[in-house]
Amino acid sequence: MLAVVLRGLAQVVFSDRPAVGLLVVAATAAVAPWSALAAVAGAVAGTAAGRVFRTSDDASWRAGLSAYNPAVVGISWGGVLARQEASAGLFPLALGAAIALDAPLRRASARLGLPPLSAAAVLTVWLSFWVFRAFGQDLWAYPGLLPWGEAGVAAAIVLVAASTLWTAPRAALTTTALVAASVAVWRWGLGEPGLGPAGLWAFTVAPAAFGTSAVFLRDSRLGLLAGGAAALLGAGLWIAWVVSGAAGVLPPVLAPFVLGVWVVLWGVARRWGAEALDPALGLAAGLVRRARRRRAPAVVLTGAGVSTASGIPDYVSGAWLDPEVPVADYAHDRFLASRACREAYWNACHRFRRHTVAARPNPAHRALAELERRGAVAAVVTQNVDGLHQAAGSRAVVELHGNIEGLRCLGCGLRYAWPRDEVWLAGDPLCGACGSWLKPAVIALGEDLPLDAWAAADEAVARCGLLLVVGTQVAISSAAALLAAARRRGARVVFVNTGPVLAPVGPDDLFLRIPAERTLPALALLLDCPTDTRGESRWPR
């Protein structure tokens, strides 16, 4: 419970680390002690309500998101509590309003494909402002503000800067530059002394720039550009709000930040897809970066789900099999024992090959090829037999189950091209070198994997720091063995699948339930390897 409360406080600076939550409390206390106390009370109330009333899913609750808006409301009510007037008794009602508004606003923003941010806190603060004004009181009056003067302000800035640097260094440095620019404009452009209004740089520029680039487009080139755009847009809204006189009716508080971020993220989602904004995808991108920095680039294990968007039926669906033939008759031992089973197997492979011949690589294949070219992916180990990874441009491809485009002699292993006619209907195709049967060069049920393919796959997994498991249920023993080997060697695991997997999912694993053809291009975008809608590279190599 304590860790969740601290994560909720850390969410104020877009982190989920409990230690950052402590830094946030300390920074707030340095300038407004009662606000720090009220923020803690708000975080505790939000955390408790989230658990009791189940207002969010378990993952969101553990990340402290239920505590975030009540904590922000607590900060805004610090002056009321500091005055120790009867109106302070309304504070629990304000927290209750923030908690009550959070869930419906979260659902509404999800329908729009946007994060809720602090919308619930903004509405609650506005409501509080109106109530106080109706009774002739000032919500913002704060006796004893800045008890340690400029030293307290400096300490708060240092603590917040440390929090952001700890959370996302690249985004923090960019945010610092933007904040410095806003302060410079205020001091030298407008001729005003000091840091200028905190509403401009602390509650608008800083959260817009840092939140956009550190959370939603984490540490990517696009994230830094989008963060700058959100900060500029938010600053423009804040200035227009104040200059127009609207602040006297409705204080801007965090509204310019929220609106600026929403507009920019809406534009990003329209251009590159909402998947790019998923914080979980940002975490996956961070794991890929870390593995590359450690010189143990990611290895990708792919299955049928990578190729379904290319029009190739899921292998396990059996769409390419003859429903009149028992599935057991397609096994390797039946191929060796029965002429009828051999013919059925040839017919099934022929039907499957018709799909692969007409298929073209989809954005998932092309994104993986681009990630390999940029050094973020060391190899692709695939259970697919369609050759689409190679067609997209991937070079380090290990085909565990062979390739449908060729034939293989069961005696000497000699390779042949696929015959033009359905010659297997007249009799068993034979090897011209040794006279043994030919067979489509894909692995049948019960057939041993090629030793060279298995050795290459095992070597690739042995060197990786991250295993991306994409579009496969890990139902086949070879895939399960590679996953287990990666875990034994300390690699992190990220699953990308729209359905369940048969392998155990560990507490440190990420699971992205988004189709591969949308997830992988978005991942490439966050790794500064963006591709167009066809998955082709958009930036020079």
FINUMI-431981 format. One record per residue (C-alpha): residue in three letters; x, y, z. Coordinates in nm, 3 decimals, padded with zeros to 5 digits, always signed. Example, Ala and Ser with C-alpha at 12.3 -4.5 7.8 and 13.67 -1.06 7.14 Angstrom:
2
SITE    r       px       py       pz
SITE  ala  +01.230  -00.450  +00.780
SITE  ser  +01.367  -00.106  +00.714
END
This chain:
541
SITE    r       px       py       pz
SITE  met  +00.000  +00.000  +00.000
SITE  leu  +00.278  +00.247  +00.092
SITE  ala  +00.462  +00.174  -00.235
SITE  val  +00.144  +00.239  -00.435
SITE  val  +00.086  +00.570  -00.254
SITE  leu  +00.443  +00.677  -00.328
SITE  arg  +00.404  +00.577  -00.692
SITE  gly  +00.092  +00.793  -00.707
SITE  leu  +00.294  +01.089  -00.579
SITE  ala  +00.568  +01.006  -00.832
SITE  gln  +00.308  +01.023  -01.110
SITE  val  +00.303  +01.399  -01.050
SITE  val  +00.634  +01.402  -01.239
SITE  phe  +00.539  +01.111  -01.467
SITE  ser  +00.731  +00.842  -01.282
SITE  asp  +00.621  +00.524  -01.108
SITE  arg  +00.918  +00.485  -00.874
SITE  pro  +00.835  +00.506  -00.502
SITE  ala  +01.163  +00.686  -00.432
SITE  val  +01.064  +00.958  -00.678
SITE  gly  +00.740  +00.996  -00.483
SITE  leu  +00.948  +01.084  -00.177
SITE  leu  +01.139  +01.343  -00.380
SITE  val  +00.809  +01.496  -00.497
SITE  val  +00.689  +01.531  -00.138
SITE  ala  +01.018  +01.685  -00.033
SITE  ala  +01.017  +01.930  -00.326
SITE  thr  +00.659  +02.037  -00.250
SITE  ala  +00.734  +02.076  +00.121
SITE  ala  +01.028  +02.304  +00.040
SITE  val  +00.790  +02.570  -00.097
SITE  ala  +00.450  +02.479  +00.050
SITE  pro  +00.451  +02.237  +00.346
SITE  trp  +00.072  +02.219  +00.375
SITE  ser  +00.047  +02.131  +00.004
SITE  ala  +00.290  +01.844  +00.060
SITE  leu  +00.080  +01.715  +00.349
SITE  ala  -00.241  +01.749  +00.146
SITE  ala  -00.081  +01.572  -00.152
SITE  val  +00.004  +01.275  +00.068
SITE  ala  -00.353  +01.272  +00.205
SITE  gly  -00.491  +01.284  -00.149
SITE  ala  -00.267  +01.000  -00.264
SITE  val  -00.371  +00.786  +00.032
SITE  ala  -00.741  +00.856  -00.032
SITE  gly  -00.712  +00.782  -00.405
SITE  thr  -00.519  +00.462  -00.345
SITE  ala  -00.769  +00.337  -00.086
SITE  ala  -01.070  +00.427  -00.303
SITE  gly  -00.914  +00.259  -00.606
SITE  arg  -00.872  -00.064  -00.413
SITE  val  -01.213  -00.058  -00.240
SITE  phe  -01.427  +00.056  -00.534
SITE  arg  -01.216  -00.100  -00.813
SITE  thr  -01.220  +00.223  -01.013
SITE  ser  -00.922  +00.107  -01.223
SITE  asp  -00.760  -00.218  -01.329
SITE  asp  -00.500  -00.375  -01.103
SITE  ala  -00.200  -00.269  -01.314
SITE  ser  -00.312  +00.096  -01.318
SITE  trp  -00.378  +00.089  -00.945
SITE  arg  -00.034  -00.057  -00.869
SITE  ala  +00.125  +00.211  -01.087
SITE  gly  -00.035  +00.475  -00.862
SITE  leu  -00.272  +00.617  -01.124
SITE  ser  -00.567  +00.609  -00.882
SITE  ala  -00.369  +00.835  -00.650
SITE  tyr  -00.246  +01.087  -00.907
SITE  asn  -00.546  +01.320  -00.944
SITE  pro  -00.630  +01.333  -00.571
SITE  ala  -00.264  +01.415  -00.502
SITE  val  -00.276  +01.705  -00.749
SITE  val  -00.597  +01.831  -00.586
SITE  gly  -00.422  +01.808  -00.250
SITE  ile  -00.141  +02.032  -00.373
SITE  ser  -00.394  +02.293  -00.489
SITE  trp  -00.574  +02.288  -00.152
SITE  gly  -00.258  +02.347  +00.052
SITE  gly  -00.342  +02.715  +00.108
SITE  val  -00.689  +02.633  +00.242
SITE  leu  -00.544  +02.388  +00.493
SITE  ala  -00.269  +02.634  +00.588
SITE  arg  -00.531  +02.896  +00.682
SITE  gln  -00.692  +02.644  +00.918
SITE  glu  -01.038  +02.787  +00.858
SITE  ala  -01.371  +02.609  +00.867
SITE  ser  -01.359  +02.579  +00.488
SITE  ala  -01.079  +02.325  +00.528
SITE  gly  -01.354  +02.079  +00.621
SITE  leu  -01.451  +02.073  +00.252
SITE  phe  -01.119  +01.913  +00.160
SITE  pro  -01.249  +01.552  +00.184
SITE  leu  -01.533  +01.652  -00.050
SITE  ala  -01.280  +01.783  -00.303
SITE  leu  -01.086  +01.458  -00.286
SITE  gly  -01.411  +01.265  -00.328
SITE  ala  -01.497  +01.473  -00.636
SITE  ala  -01.156  +01.403  -00.793
SITE  ile  -01.191  +01.031  -00.724
SITE  ala  -01.547  +01.022  -00.859
SITE  leu  -01.454  +01.210  -01.177
SITE  asp  -01.143  +01.006  -01.248
SITE  ala  -01.306  +00.682  -01.366
SITE  pro  -01.560  +00.832  -01.614
SITE  leu  -01.299  +01.073  -01.752
SITE  arg  -01.058  +00.784  -01.792
SITE  arg  -01.320  +00.589  -01.989
SITE  ala  -01.408  +00.892  -02.203
SITE  ser  -01.046  +00.968  -02.287
SITE  ala  -00.984  +00.601  -02.370
SITE  arg  -01.264  +00.616  -02.628
SITE  leu  -01.084  +00.912  -02.785
SITE  gly  -00.750  +00.731  -02.772
SITE  leu  -00.602  +00.993  -02.538
SITE  pro  -00.460  +00.974  -02.184
SITE  pro  -00.677  +01.127  -01.909
SITE  leu  -00.381  +01.315  -01.758
SITE  ser  -00.498  +01.550  -01.481
SITE  ala  -00.841  +01.628  -01.628
SITE  ala  -01.019  +01.511  -01.311
SITE  ala  -00.796  +01.733  -01.096
SITE  val  -00.853  +02.035  -01.322
SITE  leu  -01.231  +01.999  -01.305
SITE  thr  -01.216  +01.952  -00.927
SITE  val  -01.000  +02.261  -00.879
SITE  trp  -01.235  +02.465  -01.097
SITE  leu  -01.531  +02.345  -00.894
SITE  ser  -01.345  +02.433  -00.573
SITE  phe  -01.260  +02.778  -00.711
SITE  trp  -01.624  +02.851  -00.790
SITE  val  -01.746  +02.732  -00.450
SITE  phe  -01.495  +02.953  -00.268
SITE  arg  -01.574  +03.251  -00.488
SITE  ala  -01.946  +03.205  -00.421
SITE  phe  -01.872  +03.253  -00.049
SITE  gly  -01.636  +03.544  -00.107
SITE  gln  -01.321  +03.349  -00.028
SITE  asp  -00.997  +03.291  -00.216
SITE  leu  -00.894  +02.932  -00.285
SITE  trp  -00.535  +03.038  -00.354
SITE  ala  -00.452  +03.251  -00.048
SITE  tyr  -00.160  +03.072  +00.120
SITE  pro  -00.016  +03.208  +00.449
SITE  gly  +00.339  +03.100  +00.509
SITE  leu  +00.416  +03.024  +00.144
SITE  leu  +00.790  +02.984  +00.077
SITE  pro  +00.886  +02.937  +00.443
SITE  trp  +01.253  +02.905  +00.342
SITE  gly  +01.243  +03.176  +00.075
SITE  glu  +01.453  +03.146  -00.237
SITE  ala  +01.651  +02.860  -00.082
SITE  gly  +01.332  +02.654  -00.065
SITE  val  +01.253  +02.733  -00.428
SITE  ala  +01.604  +02.631  -00.531
SITE  ala  +01.577  +02.308  -00.332
SITE  ala  +01.242  +02.228  -00.492
SITE  ile  +01.382  +02.284  -00.841
SITE  val  +01.682  +02.062  -00.769
SITE  leu  +01.463  +01.782  -00.629
SITE  val  +01.221  +01.792  -00.923
SITE  ala  +01.511  +01.801  -01.168
SITE  ala  +01.664  +01.499  -00.997
SITE  ser  +01.331  +01.317  -01.023
SITE  thr  +01.301  +01.379  -01.395
SITE  leu  +01.666  +01.293  -01.465
SITE  trp  +01.620  +00.967  -01.279
SITE  thr  +01.303  +00.890  -01.473
SITE  ala  +01.404  +00.984  -01.831
SITE  pro  +01.737  +01.168  -01.867
SITE  arg  +01.703  +01.259  -02.235
SITE  ala  +01.355  +01.402  -02.190
SITE  ala  +01.462  +01.581  -01.869
SITE  leu  +01.744  +01.765  -02.044
SITE  thr  +01.516  +01.879  -02.324
SITE  thr  +01.255  +01.991  -02.072
SITE  thr  +01.515  +02.186  -01.878
SITE  ala  +01.611  +02.373  -02.195
SITE  leu  +01.247  +02.459  -02.267
SITE  val  +01.185  +02.574  -01.910
SITE  ala  +01.498  +02.790  -01.921
SITE  ala  +01.375  +02.941  -02.245
SITE  ser  +01.035  +03.022  -02.094
SITE  val  +01.198  +03.185  -01.793
SITE  ala  +01.430  +03.383  -02.020
SITE  val  +01.137  +03.506  -02.227
SITE  trp  +00.957  +03.614  -01.911
SITE  arg  +01.256  +03.788  -01.758
SITE  trp  +01.420  +03.950  -02.059
SITE  gly  +01.141  +03.947  -02.315
SITE  leu  +00.877  +04.092  -02.086
SITE  gly  +01.112  +04.281  -01.859
SITE  glu  +00.988  +04.109  -01.543
SITE  pro  +01.229  +04.001  -01.267
SITE  gly  +01.252  +03.655  -01.114
SITE  leu  +01.136  +03.322  -01.246
SITE  gly  +00.800  +03.446  -01.363
SITE  pro  +00.467  +03.277  -01.299
SITE  ala  +00.492  +02.914  -01.196
SITE  gly  +00.171  +02.847  -01.386
SITE  leu  +00.362  +02.906  -01.710
SITE  trp  +00.684  +02.714  -01.663
SITE  ala  +00.613  +02.474  -01.374
SITE  phe  +00.253  +02.374  -01.452
SITE  thr  +00.250  +02.410  -01.830
SITE  val  +00.585  +02.401  -02.011
SITE  ala  +00.758  +02.145  -01.788
SITE  pro  +00.481  +01.882  -01.763
SITE  ala  +00.385  +01.917  -02.131
SITE  ala  +00.740  +01.870  -02.254
SITE  phe  +00.844  +01.602  -02.005
SITE  gly  +00.521  +01.402  -01.997
SITE  thr  +00.498  +01.378  -02.374
SITE  ser  +00.858  +01.274  -02.430
SITE  ala  +00.913  +01.063  -02.117
SITE  val  +00.591  +00.863  -02.102
SITE  phe  +00.394  +00.854  -02.425
SITE  leu  +00.676  +00.861  -02.681
SITE  arg  +00.948  +00.758  -02.443
SITE  asp  +01.298  +00.883  -02.522
SITE  ser  +01.236  +00.885  -02.897
SITE  arg  +01.326  +01.156  -03.143
SITE  leu  +00.958  +01.199  -03.221
SITE  gly  +00.886  +01.224  -02.846
SITE  leu  +01.131  +01.511  -02.804
SITE  leu  +00.978  +01.696  -03.100
SITE  ala  +00.625  +01.629  -02.979
SITE  gly  +00.717  +01.737  -02.626
SITE  gly  +00.851  +02.065  -02.757
SITE  ala  +00.535  +02.118  -02.964
SITE  ala  +00.312  +02.040  -02.664
SITE  ala  +00.510  +02.282  -02.445
SITE  leu  +00.486  +02.564  -02.700
SITE  leu  +00.116  +02.503  -02.756
SITE  gly  +00.049  +02.484  -02.382
SITE  ala  +00.247  +02.803  -02.320
SITE  gly  +00.051  +02.982  -02.591
SITE  leu  -00.276  +02.869  -02.436
SITE  trp  -00.164  +02.979  -02.089
SITE  ile  -00.062  +03.325  -02.210
SITE  ala  -00.385  +03.368  -02.408
SITE  trp  -00.581  +03.252  -02.105
SITE  val  -00.420  +03.513  -01.880
SITE  val  -00.406  +03.801  -02.129
SITE  ser  -00.773  +03.754  -02.228
SITE  gly  -00.884  +03.789  -01.866
SITE  ala  -01.037  +03.442  -01.864
SITE  ala  -00.820  +03.353  -01.565
SITE  gly  -01.039  +03.573  -01.347
SITE  val  -01.338  +03.352  -01.430
SITE  leu  -01.164  +03.019  -01.467
SITE  pro  -00.801  +02.977  -01.351
SITE  pro  -00.584  +02.796  -01.605
SITE  val  -00.420  +02.566  -01.346
SITE  leu  -00.312  +02.257  -01.548
SITE  ala  -00.564  +02.298  -01.831
SITE  pro  -00.316  +02.444  -02.088
SITE  phe  -00.083  +02.151  -02.020
SITE  val  -00.365  +01.898  -02.067
SITE  leu  -00.499  +02.062  -02.383
SITE  gly  -00.154  +02.107  -02.536
SITE  val  -00.061  +01.744  -02.480
SITE  trp  -00.397  +01.619  -02.605
SITE  val  -00.370  +01.811  -02.931
SITE  val  -00.016  +01.690  -03.002
SITE  leu  -00.087  +01.328  -02.908
SITE  trp  -00.404  +01.332  -03.118
SITE  gly  -00.191  +01.439  -03.414
SITE  val  +00.065  +01.166  -03.347
SITE  ala  -00.208  +00.901  -03.318
SITE  arg  -00.364  +01.015  -03.645
SITE  arg  -00.031  +00.997  -03.825
SITE  trp  +00.137  +00.691  -03.671
SITE  gly  -00.137  +00.509  -03.481
SITE  ala  -00.249  +00.512  -03.119
SITE  glu  -00.018  +00.219  -03.042
SITE  ala  +00.277  +00.459  -03.041
SITE  leu  +00.129  +00.631  -02.734
SITE  asp  +00.101  +00.314  -02.524
SITE  pro  +00.335  +00.356  -02.223
SITE  ala  +00.389  -00.022  -02.221
SITE  leu  +00.529  +00.002  -02.573
SITE  gly  +00.761  +00.275  -02.449
SITE  leu  +00.885  +00.036  -02.181
SITE  ala  +00.945  -00.229  -02.448
SITE  ala  +01.142  +00.023  -02.653
SITE  gly  +01.349  +00.100  -02.345
SITE  leu  +01.431  -00.270  -02.303
SITE  val  +01.541  -00.291  -02.667
SITE  arg  +01.768  +00.012  -02.618
SITE  arg  +01.916  -00.134  -02.301
SITE  ala  +01.990  -00.466  -02.471
SITE  arg  +02.159  -00.287  -02.762
SITE  arg  +02.369  -00.073  -02.525
SITE  arg  +02.486  -00.389  -02.351
SITE  arg  +02.584  -00.534  -02.687
SITE  ala  +02.326  -00.808  -02.652
SITE  pro  +02.064  -00.695  -02.909
SITE  ala  +01.715  -00.835  -02.906
SITE  val  +01.625  -01.160  -03.078
SITE  val  +01.274  -01.198  -03.216
SITE  leu  +01.084  -01.528  -03.210
SITE  thr  +00.796  -01.506  -03.456
SITE  gly  +00.495  -01.721  -03.532
SITE  ala  +00.191  -01.723  -03.757
SITE  gly  +00.048  -01.403  -03.606
SITE  val  +00.316  -01.201  -03.784
SITE  ser  +00.192  -01.317  -04.126
SITE  thr  -00.186  -01.317  -04.088
SITE  ala  -00.199  -00.952  -04.199
SITE  ser  -00.034  -01.066  -04.525
SITE  gly  -00.328  -01.294  -04.596
SITE  ile  -00.165  -01.617  -04.478
SITE  pro  -00.394  -01.826  -04.255
SITE  asp  -00.279  -01.899  -03.904
SITE  tyr  -00.093  -02.232  -03.923
SITE  val  -00.270  -02.378  -03.621
SITE  ser  -00.611  -02.291  -03.767
SITE  gly  -00.573  -02.576  -04.015
SITE  ala  -00.732  -02.365  -04.291
SITE  trp  -00.494  -02.520  -04.544
SITE  leu  -00.569  -02.884  -04.446
SITE  asp  -00.827  -03.111  -04.608
SITE  pro  -01.109  -03.148  -04.353
SITE  glu  -01.173  -03.501  -04.483
SITE  val  -00.824  -03.612  -04.383
SITE  pro  -00.750  -03.680  -04.015
SITE  val  -00.488  -03.443  -03.876
SITE  ala  -00.278  -03.740  -03.765
SITE  asp  -00.232  -03.839  -04.130
SITE  tyr  -00.020  -03.528  -04.186
SITE  ala  +00.242  -03.642  -03.934
SITE  his  +00.590  -03.731  -04.053
SITE  asp  +00.564  -04.101  -03.963
SITE  arg  +00.244  -04.126  -04.170
SITE  phe  +00.422  -03.957  -04.463
SITE  leu  +00.685  -04.231  -04.450
SITE  ala  +00.433  -04.513  -04.412
SITE  ser  +00.149  -04.435  -04.652
SITE  arg  +00.130  -04.329  -05.015
SITE  ala  -00.215  -04.174  -04.948
SITE  cys  -00.076  -03.968  -04.659
SITE  arg  +00.212  -03.850  -04.876
SITE  glu  -00.032  -03.729  -05.139
SITE  ala  -00.247  -03.555  -04.874
SITE  tyr  +00.063  -03.383  -04.734
SITE  trp  +00.172  -03.263  -05.079
SITE  asn  -00.179  -03.132  -05.149
SITE  ala  -00.189  -02.944  -04.817
SITE  cys  +00.152  -02.784  -04.874
SITE  his  +00.047  -02.691  -05.227
SITE  arg  -00.263  -02.514  -05.094
SITE  phe  -00.057  -02.333  -04.831
SITE  arg  +00.203  -02.232  -05.088
SITE  arg  -00.066  -02.068  -05.302
SITE  his  -00.123  -01.826  -05.014
SITE  thr  +00.249  -01.754  -04.965
SITE  val  +00.315  -01.694  -05.335
SITE  ala  +00.048  -01.422  -05.342
SITE  ala  +00.146  -01.273  -05.006
SITE  arg  +00.359  -00.965  -04.954
SITE  pro  +00.544  -00.853  -04.641
SITE  asn  +00.328  -00.648  -04.407
SITE  pro  +00.441  -00.362  -04.177
SITE  ala  +00.548  -00.608  -03.907
SITE  his  +00.797  -00.779  -04.140
SITE  arg  +00.931  -00.449  -04.270
SITE  ala  +00.966  -00.300  -03.922
SITE  leu  +01.174  -00.599  -03.808
SITE  ala  +01.394  -00.565  -04.115
SITE  glu  +01.451  -00.198  -04.036
SITE  leu  +01.528  -00.275  -03.671
SITE  glu  +01.783  -00.532  -03.784
SITE  arg  +01.946  -00.281  -04.020
SITE  arg  +01.975  -00.032  -03.731
SITE  gly  +02.130  -00.291  -03.499
SITE  ala  +01.837  -00.309  -03.257
SITE  val  +01.756  -00.669  -03.353
SITE  ala  +02.029  -00.931  -03.391
SITE  ala  +01.824  -01.210  -03.547
SITE  val  +01.475  -01.332  -03.625
SITE  val  +01.401  -01.691  -03.532
SITE  thr  +01.079  -01.783  -03.705
SITE  gln  +00.838  -02.073  -03.696
SITE  asn  +00.688  -01.945  -04.021
SITE  val  +00.772  -02.104  -04.355
SITE  asp  +00.654  -01.825  -04.587
SITE  gly  +00.985  -01.644  -04.643
SITE  leu  +00.828  -01.303  -04.582
SITE  his  +01.097  -01.194  -04.335
SITE  gln  +01.359  -01.232  -04.608
SITE  ala  +01.133  -01.067  -04.864
SITE  ala  +01.104  -00.765  -04.631
SITE  gly  +01.481  -00.735  -04.610
SITE  ser  +01.575  -00.926  -04.294
SITE  arg  +01.907  -01.106  -04.333
SITE  ala  +01.969  -01.282  -04.003
SITE  val  +01.671  -01.518  -04.025
SITE  val  +01.664  -01.867  -03.875
SITE  glu  +01.382  -02.078  -04.016
SITE  leu  +01.307  -02.342  -03.755
SITE  his  +01.046  -02.517  -03.966
SITE  gly  +01.191  -02.475  -04.313
SITE  asn  +01.057  -02.288  -04.614
SITE  ile  +00.756  -02.376  -04.826
SITE  glu  +00.927  -02.256  -05.145
SITE  gly  +01.154  -02.558  -05.178
SITE  leu  +01.174  -02.937  -05.167
SITE  arg  +01.422  -03.155  -04.980
SITE  cys  +01.543  -03.506  -05.042
SITE  leu  +01.483  -03.728  -04.743
SITE  gly  +01.789  -03.934  -04.832
SITE  cys  +02.074  -03.704  -04.923
SITE  gly  +01.924  -03.367  -04.828
SITE  leu  +01.962  -03.220  -05.177
SITE  arg  +01.737  -02.917  -05.238
SITE  tyr  +01.499  -02.877  -05.530
SITE  ala  +01.266  -02.606  -05.660
SITE  trp  +00.894  -02.661  -05.630
SITE  pro  +00.758  -02.847  -05.936
SITE  arg  +00.545  -02.654  -06.183
SITE  asp  +00.281  -02.927  -06.209
SITE  glu  +00.117  -03.142  -05.944
SITE  val  +00.349  -03.433  -06.021
SITE  trp  +00.289  -03.594  -05.681
SITE  leu  -00.056  -03.698  -05.795
SITE  ala  +00.098  -03.942  -06.045
SITE  gly  +00.352  -04.088  -05.804
SITE  asp  +00.610  -04.001  -05.539
SITE  pro  +00.861  -03.738  -05.664
SITE  leu  +01.212  -03.883  -05.639
SITE  cys  +01.559  -03.736  -05.594
SITE  gly  +01.764  -03.741  -05.915
SITE  ala  +02.084  -03.801  -05.717
SITE  cys  +01.995  -04.084  -05.479
SITE  gly  +01.642  -04.192  -05.574
SITE  ser  +01.489  -04.117  -05.231
SITE  trp  +01.155  -03.944  -05.182
SITE  leu  +01.131  -03.571  -05.209
SITE  lys  +00.927  -03.379  -04.955
SITE  pro  +00.824  -03.012  -04.922
SITE  ala  +01.102  -02.847  -04.722
SITE  val  +00.886  -02.774  -04.418
SITE  ile  +00.884  -02.962  -04.091
SITE  ala  +00.591  -03.198  -04.042
SITE  leu  +00.440  -03.297  -03.710
SITE  gly  +00.679  -03.531  -03.535
SITE  glu  +00.971  -03.455  -03.767
SITE  asp  +01.304  -03.350  -03.618
SITE  leu  +01.416  -02.993  -03.665
SITE  pro  +01.721  -02.940  -03.887
SITE  leu  +02.027  -02.948  -03.663
SITE  asp  +02.182  -02.643  -03.825
SITE  ala  +01.866  -02.435  -03.776
SITE  trp  +01.834  -02.539  -03.411
SITE  ala  +02.202  -02.464  -03.343
SITE  ala  +02.170  -02.119  -03.502
SITE  ala  +01.856  -02.040  -03.302
SITE  asp  +02.011  -02.155  -02.976
SITE  glu  +02.326  -01.949  -03.041
SITE  ala  +02.121  -01.637  -03.119
SITE  val  +01.917  -01.671  -02.799
SITE  ala  +02.232  -01.733  -02.597
SITE  arg  +02.365  -01.390  -02.695
SITE  cys  +02.049  -01.181  -02.657
SITE  gly  +01.954  -00.955  -02.371
SITE  leu  +01.589  -00.944  -02.475
SITE  leu  +01.357  -01.193  -02.644
SITE  leu  +01.060  -01.054  -02.835
SITE  val  +00.799  -01.329  -02.873
SITE  val  +00.571  -01.211  -03.152
SITE  gly  +00.259  -01.375  -03.295
SITE  thr  +00.308  -01.720  -03.147
SITE  gln  +00.131  -01.908  -02.870
SITE  val  +00.459  -02.086  -02.787
SITE  ala  +00.265  -02.410  -02.824
SITE  ile  +00.547  -02.600  -02.998
SITE  ser  +00.822  -02.753  -02.786
SITE  ser  +01.105  -02.590  -02.981
SITE  ala  +00.967  -02.241  -02.919
SITE  ala  +00.908  -02.320  -02.552
SITE  ala  +01.265  -02.448  -02.522
SITE  leu  +01.409  -02.128  -02.673
SITE  leu  +01.199  -01.917  -02.438
SITE  ala  +01.318  -02.119  -02.139
SITE  ala  +01.679  -02.088  -02.255
SITE  ala  +01.647  -01.710  -02.283
SITE  arg  +01.509  -01.689  -01.930
SITE  arg  +01.791  -01.906  -01.791
SITE  arg  +02.044  -01.673  -01.948
SITE  gly  +01.887  -01.367  -01.789
SITE  ala  +01.715  -01.215  -02.092
SITE  arg  +01.399  -01.008  -02.047
SITE  val  +01.090  -01.121  -02.240
SITE  val  +00.827  -00.918  -02.424
SITE  phe  +00.520  -01.093  -02.568
SITE  val  +00.326  -00.944  -02.860
SITE  asn  +00.009  -01.140  -02.918
SITE  thr  -00.362  -01.068  -02.941
SITE  gly  -00.451  -01.392  -02.762
SITE  pro  -00.313  -01.597  -02.475
SITE  val  +00.016  -01.786  -02.486
SITE  leu  +00.070  -02.135  -02.352
SITE  ala  +00.402  -02.048  -02.191
SITE  pro  +00.410  -01.901  -01.840
SITE  val  +00.425  -01.520  -01.829
SITE  gly  +00.660  -01.397  -01.557
SITE  pro  +00.609  -01.089  -01.336
SITE  asp  +00.893  -00.907  -01.514
SITE  asp  +00.759  -00.984  -01.863
SITE  leu  +00.574  -00.732  -02.078
SITE  phe  +00.265  -00.845  -02.267
SITE  leu  +00.141  -00.623  -02.551
SITE  arg  -00.202  -00.739  -02.672
SITE  ile  -00.186  -00.552  -03.002
SITE  pro  -00.155  -00.706  -03.353
SITE  ala  +00.205  -00.740  -03.466
SITE  glu  +00.147  -00.533  -03.780
SITE  arg  +00.061  -00.236  -03.556
SITE  thr  +00.291  -00.301  -03.263
SITE  leu  +00.621  -00.349  -03.445
SITE  pro  +00.603  -00.034  -03.663
SITE  ala  +00.516  +00.166  -03.350
SITE  leu  +00.811  +00.006  -03.169
SITE  ala  +01.038  +00.098  -03.460
SITE  leu  +00.907  +00.455  -03.440
SITE  leu  +00.998  +00.481  -03.071
SITE  leu  +01.344  +00.344  -03.154
SITE  asp  +01.395  +00.619  -03.412
SITE  cys  +01.352  +00.376  -03.701
SITE  pro  +01.011  +00.491  -03.828
SITE  thr  +00.845  +00.322  -04.125
SITE  asp  +00.555  +00.432  -04.341
SITE  thr  +00.214  +00.262  -04.354
SITE  arg  +00.363  -00.012  -04.568
SITE  gly  +00.644  -00.057  -04.320
SITE  glu  +00.913  +00.099  -04.540
SITE  ser  +01.188  +00.314  -04.394
SITE  arg  +01.108  +00.685  -04.376
SITE  trp  +01.438  +00.818  -04.242
SITE  pro  +01.776  +00.792  -04.414
SITE  arg  +02.006  +00.521  -04.296
END
